[in-house]
Amino acid sequence: MKIEAETPLRSGPKEGTPARDFNMVVLLACLLTCMTLRLHLALTYEVNWDEFLNLSMVYDYLRGDLQEPLQTLFVHAFRWAPAVSTNEVDQIVAARVVMFACTAATTVCIVAVARRFMSWHAAMFAAFCFAAYSFTVRQGGSFRTDTMAACVLMAALWIIVARPRGTAWPILAGGLIGLAGMLTIKAIFYVPTIAAILLLALAGSGPARRPLRYGMIVAGTSMGTFALLFWLHAWSLDDPASAFSFLDRTTGKTLGLDDTVVLVRYLGAAVLYNPVVWIALVSGVLACLWRLWTGPRRVEAATLLSLGLPLLSLAVYSESYPYYHSFILAPAAVLCGAFLSRLNAAKASRLAVMGTLAVSIQFGVTYAGLLERDNRTQHLTLAVVHRMFAEPVPYIDRSSMVSSFPKTGFFLSDWGMLDYYREGEPLIARAIATDQPPFVLANRHMLEWQNLVPDRAGPAFLGLMRADIEALRAHYIPHWGWIYVAGKSFDDMAVGQARSFDIMVEGTYTIEAPGPVWLNGDVRHPGSHVTLDAGRHELRATVPGTVILRWGADLYRPRFPPPKAGLFTTF
């Protein structure tokens, strides 16, 4: 095999025209069907908490509140999202259409890269393994920077592998790599593959000057693009935070072998749900190792093996959730077709079809299982919130689900909870006193009313601190479904009985009672509105029963019952 600037790698075995090949028609039909069903999931599948967080960053940028310059470049591409609808689910679904285009382009790039090494049938099989992989189906097209970064990185890899003529191509490859680095710092896991391919080009026959020049252009352009995009993006922020502080805060938590729970949990599930894909991947690795050991075409085998290097990050990256599998699998998916290159064309074609049909069964099981996890409950809950509050107000929740409103408190992810325990301060109680959020959206178990039990506080129960639990129970009441609003509930009040209470969330309150009540010395009738300032107040009943003070002037509450489904399940 020769590696030269003009034709670095062979373009797969010669075959008949793919359009006239029945097996190719089957492969193409399976791939198009898979992508069509994935588009349906993009429109209907439940929204993950990280997607709401990313949408909230778009709103933060539009409000001038965004500070982090790293991993937030994407906000410029989605400034239009708020104009789609007043409901955040609709906005994310619209963004997912863009992400679907990105993942479709990633799949095309996998075919293009694979064609440098193998037949059309093998390349299509490799692409289908990626497109139908269970974690790619679930999270591969979600509203995350990983989706965009995988797309531009695979495009860059194709340029680097194919090395078409002209100086513009390595400049484009470097620009794409720099862009990916600004989209997510996880792009660093592709760097060993890129470096290996560029170095292996020097091992081919022919003058080393051309591949060396090519690699230098790619490296220089990527660093220059990253620096330029970072400066431009940071300049667009009102008060950018330190990038070094961000890296120091995140790198130590995401890299290391201390936390293997995520790796074991999801890698095991990945193998269980995708046995054919993993068998094909391992077979491809073994085929390349055998070729590397025995020859010929050792450089080509080493180049193929380098595409699997990003998968090694699973051993050290603690945030190896399903969406990360989709990001890191894209280059390695090429190896799924590598073992077919050792067979003759007829056998490779038949085996590619058989493997694709087997993977299709796995895909069908995954797709059927995801149909029930739709976004209707999320959409309805957000519609109720926007009906309750015509203008944005502060609120407490897990991950900025009401992205157009300013969230207060902290991000209640597992990572955020660890920081919360480490700090040891009642951050929720502090946020209530400072920002006075009128409602709580209980979209994680530690915010749900039945779990606000002081005896189940702290890290042993993955719960809030006792002071935060007491603050939520003392100052919020159930409203509808997973929505709680500021208020007070006095159960079993006797005639003439007086209760003193504190108000933390100022504003207008509606009185719900079986009869008139005395409030701060004045008679108030059921249904009347009263403005309460923060501080101490006194209530006395004139009729026995329960008295409720609910924030807002007749705050909207649907008459139909709320759905029983939770707002989030899992990845």
VENVEN-V367855 format. One record per pair of residues at least 24 apart in sequence whose C-alpha atoms are under 8 Angstrom apart, sorted by the first residue. I is the first residue (numbers start at 1). GAP is how many residues later the second one is. D is the distance in Angstrom with one decimal. If there is no record, write none. Layout:
i=I gap=GAP d=D
i=I gap=GAP d=D
This chain:
i=1 gap=203 d=7.7
i=1 gap=295 d=7.7
i=1 gap=296 d=5.3
i=1 gap=298 d=7.7
i=1 gap=299 d=7.5
i=2 gap=202 d=5.6
i=2 gap=203 d=5.4
i=2 gap=204 d=7.6
i=3 gap=198 d=6.1
i=3 gap=200 d=7.8
i=3 gap=201 d=4.5
i=3 gap=202 d=5.9
i=3 gap=203 d=7.2
i=4 gap=197 d=7.5
i=4 gap=200 d=6.9
i=4 gap=201 d=7.0
i=4 gap=202 d=6.1
i=4 gap=203 d=7.8
i=4 gap=206 d=7.8
i=4 gap=207 d=7.4
i=5 gap=158 d=6.2
i=5 gap=159 d=7.4
i=5 gap=160 d=7.2
i=5 gap=205 d=6.0
i=5 gap=206 d=6.1
i=6 gap=157 d=6.7
i=6 gap=158 d=6.2
i=6 gap=159 d=5.9
i=7 gap=155 d=7.1
i=7 gap=156 d=7.3
i=7 gap=157 d=7.5
i=8 gap=153 d=7.2
i=8 gap=154 d=6.2
i=8 gap=155 d=6.6
i=8 gap=193 d=7.5
i=9 gap=107 d=5.7
i=9 gap=108 d=6.9
i=9 gap=152 d=7.4
i=9 gap=153 d=6.8
i=9 gap=291 d=7.3
i=10 gap=106 d=5.5
i=10 gap=107 d=6.2
i=11 gap=104 d=5.6
i=11 gap=105 d=4.3
i=11 gap=106 d=6.1
i=11 gap=107 d=7.0
i=11 gap=108 d=8.0
i=12 gap=103 d=5.4
i=12 gap=104 d=5.7
i=12 gap=105 d=5.1
i=12 gap=106 d=4.1
i=12 gap=107 d=4.7
i=12 gap=108 d=7.4
i=13 gap=105 d=6.2
i=13 gap=106 d=5.2
i=13 gap=332 d=7.9
i=14 gap=105 d=7.4
i=15 gap=104 d=7.6
i=15 gap=105 d=8.0
i=15 gap=330 d=7.8
i=18 gap=102 d=7.4
i=23 gap=98 d=7.8
i=23 gap=326 d=6.6
i=23 gap=327 d=7.2
i=23 gap=330 d=6.5
i=24 gap=96 d=7.8
i=24 gap=97 d=6.4
i=26 gap=327 d=7.1
i=27 gap=94 d=7.5
i=27 gap=97 d=6.6
i=27 gap=98 d=7.2
i=27 gap=326 d=6.3
i=27 gap=329 d=6.9
i=28 gap=96 d=7.4
i=30 gap=98 d=7.9
i=30 gap=326 d=7.5
i=30 gap=327 d=7.9
i=30 gap=330 d=7.4
i=31 gap=97 d=5.9
i=31 gap=100 d=7.5
i=34 gap=97 d=7.1
i=34 gap=98 d=6.6
i=34 gap=329 d=7.8
i=35 gap=69 d=7.6
i=35 gap=96 d=7.2
i=37 gap=330 d=7.8
i=38 gap=99 d=6.3
i=39 gap=58 d=7.6
i=39 gap=61 d=6.7
i=41 gap=329 d=7.9
i=41 gap=330 d=7.5
i=42 gap=51 d=6.7
i=42 gap=54 d=6.1
i=42 gap=55 d=7.1
i=42 gap=58 d=7.4
i=42 gap=99 d=6.8
i=42 gap=100 d=7.3
i=43 gap=50 d=5.5
i=43 gap=53 d=7.5
i=43 gap=54 d=7.8
i=44 gap=49 d=7.9
i=44 gap=330 d=5.3
i=44 gap=331 d=5.9
i=45 gap=325 d=7.2
i=45 gap=326 d=7.1
i=45 gap=328 d=5.9
i=45 gap=329 d=4.4
i=45 gap=330 d=5.6
i=46 gap=327 d=5.7
i=46 gap=328 d=4.6
i=46 gap=329 d=4.0
i=46 gap=330 d=7.7
i=46 gap=332 d=7.5
i=46 gap=522 d=7.5
i=47 gap=42 d=7.1
i=47 gap=45 d=7.7
i=47 gap=328 d=6.3
i=47 gap=331 d=7.7
i=47 gap=521 d=7.8
i=48 gap=520 d=6.9
i=48 gap=522 d=7.8
i=48 gap=523 d=7.2
i=49 gap=349 d=7.8
i=49 gap=350 d=5.8
i=49 gap=351 d=7.9
i=49 gap=352 d=7.0
i=49 gap=519 d=7.5
i=50 gap=94 d=7.5
i=50 gap=349 d=7.1
i=51 gap=41 d=7.2
i=51 gap=91 d=7.1
i=51 gap=92 d=5.2
i=51 gap=93 d=6.4
i=52 gap=36 d=7.7
i=52 gap=40 d=7.6
i=52 gap=347 d=6.7
i=52 gap=348 d=6.0
i=52 gap=349 d=5.1
i=52 gap=350 d=7.6
i=52 gap=351 d=6.3
i=53 gap=346 d=5.6
i=53 gap=347 d=5.5
i=53 gap=348 d=7.0
i=53 gap=350 d=7.2
i=54 gap=89 d=7.3
i=54 gap=90 d=7.0
i=55 gap=33 d=8.0
i=55 gap=37 d=7.2
i=55 gap=348 d=6.1
i=56 gap=344 d=6.2
i=56 gap=345 d=7.9
i=56 gap=346 d=7.9
i=56 gap=347 d=4.3
i=56 gap=348 d=6.5
i=59 gap=344 d=6.9
i=59 gap=345 d=6.0
i=61 gap=176 d=7.4
i=64 gap=173 d=6.9
i=64 gap=174 d=6.1
i=65 gap=173 d=7.4
i=65 gap=174 d=7.9
i=66 gap=171 d=6.6
i=66 gap=172 d=7.6
i=66 gap=173 d=7.8
i=66 gap=174 d=7.5
i=67 gap=170 d=6.4
i=67 gap=171 d=7.3
i=67 gap=172 d=5.7
i=67 gap=173 d=4.4
i=67 gap=174 d=5.3
i=68 gap=172 d=5.9
i=68 gap=173 d=5.3
i=68 gap=174 d=7.5
i=68 gap=175 d=7.3
i=68 gap=178 d=7.7
i=69 gap=161 d=6.9
i=69 gap=164 d=6.5
i=69 gap=165 d=5.3
i=69 gap=168 d=7.7
i=69 gap=171 d=6.2
i=69 gap=172 d=6.9
i=69 gap=173 d=7.9
i=69 gap=174 d=6.7
i=70 gap=112 d=6.2
i=70 gap=113 d=7.5
i=70 gap=114 d=7.4
i=70 gap=115 d=7.8
i=70 gap=160 d=7.5
i=70 gap=173 d=6.5
i=70 gap=176 d=7.8
i=71 gap=74 d=7.5
i=71 gap=111 d=5.8
i=71 gap=112 d=4.9
i=71 gap=113 d=4.8
i=71 gap=114 d=6.9
i=72 gap=110 d=7.7
i=72 gap=111 d=6.6
i=73 gap=109 d=6.4
i=73 gap=110 d=5.8
i=73 gap=160 d=6.5
i=74 gap=71 d=6.9
i=74 gap=109 d=6.4
i=86 gap=300 d=7.8
i=87 gap=292 d=7.0
i=87 gap=295 d=6.3
i=87 gap=296 d=6.3
i=87 gap=299 d=7.8
i=88 gap=291 d=7.7
i=88 gap=294 d=7.3
i=88 gap=313 d=7.7
i=88 gap=314 d=6.8
i=88 gap=315 d=6.7
i=88 gap=316 d=7.6
i=89 gap=286 d=7.5
i=89 gap=289 d=7.1
i=89 gap=290 d=5.7
i=89 gap=293 d=7.9
i=90 gap=289 d=7.8
i=92 gap=51 d=6.7
i=95 gap=48 d=6.3
i=96 gap=45 d=6.3
i=96 gap=46 d=5.8
i=96 gap=47 d=5.5
i=99 gap=42 d=5.2
i=99 gap=43 d=6.5
i=99 gap=44 d=6.4
i=99 gap=48 d=6.4
i=99 gap=49 d=6.8
i=100 gap=41 d=5.2
i=100 gap=42 d=8.0
i=102 gap=39 d=7.8
i=102 gap=45 d=6.6
i=102 gap=46 d=6.0
i=102 gap=49 d=5.6
i=103 gap=37 d=6.9
i=103 gap=38 d=6.1
i=103 gap=44 d=6.5
i=103 gap=45 d=7.7
i=103 gap=47 d=7.9
i=103 gap=48 d=6.4
i=105 gap=46 d=6.3
i=106 gap=44 d=6.7
i=106 gap=45 d=4.6
i=106 gap=46 d=7.8
i=106 gap=48 d=6.2
i=106 gap=49 d=7.4
i=106 gap=224 d=7.4
i=107 gap=24 d=6.7
i=107 gap=223 d=7.9
i=109 gap=42 d=7.9
i=109 gap=45 d=5.8
i=109 gap=46 d=5.9
i=109 gap=49 d=6.6
i=110 gap=44 d=7.0
i=110 gap=220 d=7.0
i=110 gap=221 d=6.9
i=110 gap=223 d=7.4
i=110 gap=224 d=6.3
i=111 gap=223 d=7.8
i=112 gap=46 d=6.6
i=113 gap=44 d=7.4
i=113 gap=45 d=5.1
i=113 gap=48 d=6.9
i=113 gap=49 d=7.6
i=113 gap=221 d=7.3
i=114 gap=220 d=5.5
i=114 gap=223 d=7.8
i=116 gap=45 d=7.5
i=116 gap=46 d=6.9
i=117 gap=183 d=7.5
i=117 gap=221 d=7.8
i=118 gap=219 d=7.5
i=118 gap=220 d=6.9
i=118 gap=222 d=7.9
i=118 gap=223 d=5.8
i=119 gap=222 d=7.1
i=119 gap=226 d=7.9
i=121 gap=227 d=7.2
i=121 gap=228 d=5.6
i=121 gap=231 d=6.1
i=121 gap=232 d=7.9
i=122 gap=215 d=4.6
i=122 gap=216 d=7.2
i=122 gap=218 d=6.1
i=122 gap=219 d=7.3
i=122 gap=226 d=7.1
i=122 gap=227 d=7.3
i=122 gap=230 d=6.1
i=123 gap=211 d=7.1
i=123 gap=214 d=6.0
i=125 gap=211 d=7.4
i=125 gap=212 d=6.2
i=125 gap=227 d=5.7
i=125 gap=228 d=7.6
i=125 gap=230 d=7.4
i=125 gap=231 d=6.1
i=126 gap=207 d=5.6
i=126 gap=208 d=5.3
i=126 gap=209 d=7.1
i=126 gap=210 d=5.0
i=126 gap=211 d=4.9
i=127 gap=206 d=6.8
i=127 gap=207 d=7.2
i=128 gap=228 d=6.9
i=129 gap=148 d=5.8
i=129 gap=204 d=6.7
i=129 gap=207 d=7.2
i=129 gap=227 d=7.6
i=129 gap=230 d=7.0
i=130 gap=196 d=7.9
i=130 gap=199 d=7.1
i=130 gap=200 d=6.5
i=130 gap=203 d=5.8
i=132 gap=227 d=7.0
i=132 gap=228 d=7.1
i=132 gap=230 d=7.9
i=132 gap=231 d=5.4
i=133 gap=141 d=6.5
i=133 gap=144 d=7.4
i=133 gap=230 d=7.0
i=134 gap=136 d=7.3
i=134 gap=139 d=6.7
i=134 gap=140 d=6.8
i=134 gap=228 d=7.8
i=134 gap=229 d=6.6
i=134 gap=232 d=6.1
i=135 gap=135 d=7.3
i=135 gap=187 d=5.1
i=135 gap=188 d=6.6
i=135 gap=190 d=6.7
i=135 gap=191 d=6.1
i=136 gap=186 d=7.6
i=136 gap=187 d=7.1
i=136 gap=189 d=7.4
i=136 gap=190 d=4.8
i=137 gap=229 d=7.8
i=137 gap=230 d=7.6
i=138 gap=184 d=7.8
i=138 gap=185 d=7.9
i=138 gap=232 d=7.7
i=138 gap=433 d=7.6
i=139 gap=183 d=6.7
i=139 gap=184 d=5.0
i=139 gap=187 d=7.2
i=139 gap=432 d=7.6
i=140 gap=183 d=6.1
i=140 gap=186 d=5.4
i=140 gap=187 d=7.3
i=145 gap=38 d=5.8
i=145 gap=39 d=6.3
i=146 gap=37 d=7.6
i=146 gap=38 d=6.8
i=146 gap=177 d=7.7
i=146 gap=178 d=7.4
i=146 gap=181 d=5.8
i=147 gap=180 d=6.6
i=148 gap=32 d=7.7
i=148 gap=35 d=7.6
i=149 gap=30 d=7.9
i=149 gap=31 d=4.8
i=149 gap=32 d=7.8
i=149 gap=34 d=6.2
i=149 gap=35 d=6.9
i=149 gap=38 d=7.1
i=149 gap=178 d=7.9
i=150 gap=30 d=7.8
i=150 gap=177 d=5.6
i=150 gap=178 d=7.8
i=150 gap=180 d=7.1
i=152 gap=24 d=5.6
i=152 gap=25 d=7.1
i=152 gap=27 d=7.7
i=152 gap=28 d=6.4
i=153 gap=24 d=6.0
i=153 gap=27 d=6.5
i=153 gap=34 d=7.8
i=153 gap=37 d=7.7
i=154 gap=176 d=7.4
i=154 gap=177 d=6.9
i=157 gap=37 d=6.9
i=160 gap=34 d=7.6
i=160 gap=37 d=7.4
i=160 gap=38 d=7.3
i=161 gap=36 d=7.1
i=170 gap=44 d=6.2
i=170 gap=45 d=7.7
i=170 gap=47 d=6.0
i=170 gap=48 d=5.2
i=171 gap=46 d=6.3
i=171 gap=47 d=5.9
i=171 gap=50 d=5.9
i=173 gap=45 d=6.2
i=173 gap=49 d=7.7
i=174 gap=43 d=7.3
i=174 gap=44 d=4.3
i=174 gap=45 d=6.2
i=174 gap=46 d=7.2
i=174 gap=47 d=4.7
i=174 gap=48 d=4.0
i=174 gap=49 d=7.7
i=174 gap=51 d=7.5
i=175 gap=43 d=7.9
i=175 gap=46 d=5.8
i=175 gap=47 d=5.2
i=175 gap=50 d=5.5
i=175 gap=51 d=7.9
i=176 gap=46 d=7.2
i=177 gap=45 d=5.4
i=178 gap=43 d=7.5
i=178 gap=44 d=4.3
i=178 gap=45 d=6.0
i=178 gap=46 d=7.4
i=178 gap=47 d=5.0
i=178 gap=48 d=4.3
i=179 gap=43 d=7.8
i=179 gap=46 d=6.7
i=179 gap=47 d=6.1
i=179 gap=50 d=7.4
i=181 gap=45 d=6.6
i=182 gap=44 d=6.2
i=182 gap=47 d=7.2
i=182 gap=48 d=6.9
i=189 gap=121 d=5.4
i=189 gap=124 d=6.8
i=190 gap=119 d=7.8
i=190 gap=120 d=5.7
i=192 gap=114 d=7.7
i=192 gap=117 d=6.9
i=192 gap=118 d=7.6
i=193 gap=113 d=5.1
i=193 gap=114 d=5.7
i=193 gap=115 d=7.7
i=193 gap=116 d=6.0
i=193 gap=117 d=7.1
i=196 gap=107 d=7.3
i=196 gap=110 d=6.4
i=197 gap=106 d=5.7
i=197 gap=109 d=7.0
i=200 gap=99 d=6.5
i=200 gap=102 d=7.7
i=200 gap=103 d=6.9
i=203 gap=96 d=7.2
i=204 gap=95 d=7.1
i=253 gap=65 d=7.5
i=254 gap=62 d=7.9
i=254 gap=63 d=5.5
i=254 gap=64 d=5.0
i=254 gap=65 d=6.1
i=255 gap=61 d=5.5
i=255 gap=62 d=4.9
i=255 gap=63 d=6.1
i=256 gap=60 d=5.1
i=256 gap=61 d=6.5
i=256 gap=62 d=6.8
i=257 gap=58 d=7.3
i=257 gap=59 d=5.6
i=257 gap=60 d=7.9
i=257 gap=61 d=7.5
i=259 gap=59 d=6.0
i=260 gap=58 d=6.8
i=262 gap=56 d=6.6
i=262 gap=57 d=6.8
i=262 gap=58 d=6.2
i=262 gap=59 d=6.7
i=263 gap=51 d=6.7
i=263 gap=52 d=7.2
i=263 gap=55 d=7.0
i=263 gap=57 d=5.9
i=263 gap=58 d=7.7
i=266 gap=54 d=7.5
i=266 gap=55 d=6.5
i=266 gap=56 d=6.8
i=273 gap=89 d=6.9
i=274 gap=85 d=7.5
i=274 gap=88 d=6.6
i=276 gap=79 d=7.2
i=276 gap=82 d=7.0
i=276 gap=83 d=6.2
i=277 gap=59 d=6.9
i=277 gap=82 d=7.1
i=278 gap=58 d=7.9
i=280 gap=55 d=7.7
i=280 gap=56 d=4.7
i=280 gap=57 d=7.0
i=280 gap=59 d=7.4
i=281 gap=51 d=7.7
i=281 gap=52 d=7.1
i=281 gap=54 d=5.6
i=281 gap=55 d=4.3
i=281 gap=56 d=7.7
i=282 gap=54 d=7.6
i=283 gap=53 d=7.4
i=283 gap=55 d=7.8
i=283 gap=56 d=5.9
i=284 gap=51 d=5.0
i=284 gap=52 d=5.5
i=284 gap=53 d=6.5
i=284 gap=54 d=4.6
i=284 gap=55 d=4.5
i=284 gap=56 d=8.0
i=285 gap=50 d=6.5
i=285 gap=53 d=7.6
i=285 gap=54 d=7.9
i=286 gap=53 d=7.9
i=287 gap=51 d=6.9
i=287 gap=52 d=5.5
i=287 gap=55 d=7.7
i=288 gap=50 d=7.3
i=288 gap=51 d=7.8
i=304 gap=30 d=7.7
i=304 gap=31 d=6.7
i=305 gap=30 d=7.5
i=307 gap=24 d=5.2
i=307 gap=25 d=5.1
i=307 gap=27 d=7.4
i=307 gap=28 d=7.5
i=308 gap=24 d=4.3
i=308 gap=25 d=8.0
i=308 gap=27 d=7.3
i=321 gap=250 d=7.4
i=322 gap=249 d=6.5
i=323 gap=248 d=7.9
i=377 gap=186 d=6.6
i=377 gap=188 d=6.9
i=377 gap=189 d=7.6
i=377 gap=190 d=6.5
i=378 gap=189 d=5.7
i=381 gap=100 d=7.9
i=381 gap=101 d=7.9
i=384 gap=172 d=8.0
i=384 gap=173 d=7.7
i=384 gap=174 d=7.5
i=387 gap=169 d=6.7
i=388 gap=167 d=6.0
i=388 gap=168 d=5.0
i=388 gap=169 d=7.4
i=393 gap=44 d=6.8
i=393 gap=45 d=7.2
i=394 gap=41 d=6.7
i=394 gap=42 d=7.1
i=394 gap=43 d=4.6
i=394 gap=44 d=6.8
i=394 gap=45 d=7.8
i=395 gap=42 d=4.5
i=395 gap=43 d=6.3
i=395 gap=44 d=5.3
i=395 gap=45 d=5.7
i=395 gap=46 d=7.5
i=396 gap=41 d=6.8
i=396 gap=43 d=6.7
i=396 gap=44 d=4.7
i=396 gap=45 d=6.2
i=397 gap=43 d=6.0
i=397 gap=44 d=5.0
i=397 gap=45 d=6.0
i=397 gap=46 d=6.3
i=397 gap=47 d=7.7
i=397 gap=50 d=7.6
i=398 gap=43 d=7.8
i=398 gap=44 d=7.4
i=398 gap=45 d=5.9
i=398 gap=46 d=6.1
i=408 gap=27 d=7.1
i=408 gap=29 d=7.5
i=412 gap=32 d=7.8
i=417 gap=45 d=7.9
i=421 gap=37 d=7.5
i=421 gap=38 d=7.0
i=426 gap=39 d=6.4
i=426 gap=41 d=6.0
i=426 gap=42 d=5.5
i=427 gap=41 d=7.2
i=428 gap=40 d=5.4
i=428 gap=43 d=7.8
i=429 gap=38 d=6.9
i=429 gap=39 d=5.1
i=429 gap=42 d=5.7
i=429 gap=43 d=7.6
i=432 gap=72 d=6.9
i=432 gap=73 d=7.1
i=433 gap=71 d=5.9
i=433 gap=72 d=7.3
i=436 gap=68 d=6.7
i=436 gap=69 d=4.7
i=436 gap=70 d=7.1
i=437 gap=49 d=7.8
i=437 gap=68 d=6.8
i=438 gap=47 d=5.7
i=438 gap=48 d=5.2
i=438 gap=67 d=6.6
i=438 gap=113 d=7.0
i=439 gap=37 d=7.5
i=439 gap=44 d=6.9
i=439 gap=45 d=5.5
i=439 gap=46 d=4.1
i=439 gap=47 d=5.8
i=440 gap=36 d=7.8
i=440 gap=43 d=5.9
i=440 gap=44 d=5.0
i=440 gap=45 d=6.2
i=441 gap=41 d=5.8
i=441 gap=42 d=4.8
i=441 gap=43 d=6.4
i=442 gap=40 d=5.2
i=442 gap=41 d=6.4
i=442 gap=42 d=7.5
i=443 gap=39 d=7.0
i=443 gap=123 d=7.5
i=443 gap=124 d=5.8
i=443 gap=125 d=6.9
i=444 gap=124 d=7.8
i=448 gap=34 d=7.5
i=449 gap=24 d=7.8
i=449 gap=29 d=7.7
i=475 gap=28 d=7.1
i=475 gap=29 d=7.0
i=475 gap=30 d=7.7
i=477 gap=73 d=7.8
i=479 gap=78 d=7.2
i=480 gap=77 d=6.6
i=480 gap=78 d=7.5
i=480 gap=81 d=8.0
i=480 gap=82 d=6.6
i=481 gap=80 d=7.8
i=481 gap=81 d=5.0
i=481 gap=82 d=7.1
i=481 gap=83 d=7.9
i=485 gap=65 d=7.2
i=485 gap=66 d=6.5
i=486 gap=64 d=6.5
i=486 gap=65 d=5.3
i=487 gap=61 d=7.3
i=487 gap=62 d=5.2
i=487 gap=63 d=4.5
i=487 gap=64 d=5.5
i=488 gap=60 d=5.6
i=488 gap=61 d=5.1
i=488 gap=62 d=6.7
i=489 gap=57 d=7.2
i=489 gap=58 d=6.0
i=489 gap=59 d=4.5
i=489 gap=60 d=6.5
i=490 gap=56 d=5.6
i=490 gap=57 d=5.1
i=490 gap=58 d=6.2
i=491 gap=54 d=6.7
i=491 gap=55 d=4.4
i=491 gap=56 d=6.6
i=492 gap=52 d=6.7
i=492 gap=53 d=4.9
i=492 gap=54 d=5.2
i=493 gap=48 d=6.4
i=493 gap=50 d=7.9
i=493 gap=51 d=5.3
i=493 gap=52 d=5.1
i=493 gap=53 d=5.9
i=493 gap=54 d=7.2
i=494 gap=47 d=6.7
i=494 gap=48 d=7.8
i=494 gap=49 d=7.0
i=494 gap=50 d=4.6
i=494 gap=51 d=6.8
i=495 gap=45 d=7.8
i=495 gap=46 d=5.4
i=495 gap=47 d=4.9
i=495 gap=48 d=5.3
i=495 gap=49 d=5.3
i=496 gap=44 d=5.8
i=496 gap=45 d=5.4
i=496 gap=46 d=5.8
i=497 gap=43 d=5.5
i=497 gap=44 d=6.0
i=498 gap=40 d=6.8
i=498 gap=41 d=5.5
i=498 gap=42 d=4.2
i=498 gap=43 d=6.9
i=499 gap=39 d=5.7
i=499 gap=40 d=5.2
i=499 gap=41 d=6.3
i=500 gap=36 d=7.0
i=500 gap=37 d=5.7
i=500 gap=38 d=4.4
i=500 gap=39 d=6.3
i=501 gap=35 d=5.8
i=501 gap=36 d=5.4
i=501 gap=37 d=6.2
i=501 gap=38 d=7.9
i=502 gap=32 d=7.2
i=502 gap=33 d=5.3
i=502 gap=34 d=4.6
i=502 gap=35 d=6.1
i=503 gap=29 d=7.4
i=503 gap=30 d=6.9
i=503 gap=31 d=4.8
i=503 gap=32 d=5.3
i=503 gap=33 d=6.5
i=503 gap=34 d=7.5
i=504 gap=29 d=7.9
i=504 gap=30 d=5.0
i=504 gap=31 d=6.8
i=505 gap=28 d=7.7
i=505 gap=29 d=6.3
i=506 gap=25 d=7.6
i=506 gap=26 d=5.7
i=506 gap=27 d=4.8
i=506 gap=28 d=5.3
i=507 gap=24 d=5.5
i=507 gap=25 d=5.7
i=507 gap=26 d=6.7
i=507 gap=44 d=6.9
i=507 gap=45 d=7.1
i=508 gap=24 d=6.3
i=508 gap=43 d=6.0
i=508 gap=44 d=5.1
i=508 gap=45 d=6.1
i=509 gap=40 d=5.9
i=509 gap=41 d=5.2
i=509 gap=42 d=4.3
i=509 gap=43 d=5.0
i=509 gap=44 d=6.1
i=510 gap=39 d=5.7
i=510 gap=40 d=5.2
i=510 gap=41 d=6.3
i=510 gap=42 d=6.2
i=510 gap=43 d=5.6
i=510 gap=44 d=6.2
i=511 gap=36 d=7.4
i=511 gap=37 d=6.0
i=511 gap=38 d=4.9
i=511 gap=39 d=6.6
i=512 gap=35 d=5.8
i=512 gap=36 d=4.9
i=512 gap=37 d=6.3
i=512 gap=38 d=7.5
i=513 gap=32 d=7.4
i=513 gap=33 d=6.2
i=513 gap=34 d=4.6
i=513 gap=35 d=6.4
i=514 gap=29 d=6.4
i=514 gap=30 d=7.4
i=514 gap=31 d=6.4
i=514 gap=32 d=7.3
i=514 gap=33 d=7.4
i=515 gap=26 d=7.9
i=515 gap=27 d=6.7
i=515 gap=28 d=5.5
i=516 gap=25 d=7.1
i=516 gap=26 d=6.0
i=516 gap=27 d=7.1
i=517 gap=24 d=4.7
i=517 gap=25 d=5.6
i=517 gap=26 d=7.8
i=518 gap=24 d=7.5
i=527 gap=27 d=7.8
i=529 gap=24 d=6.2
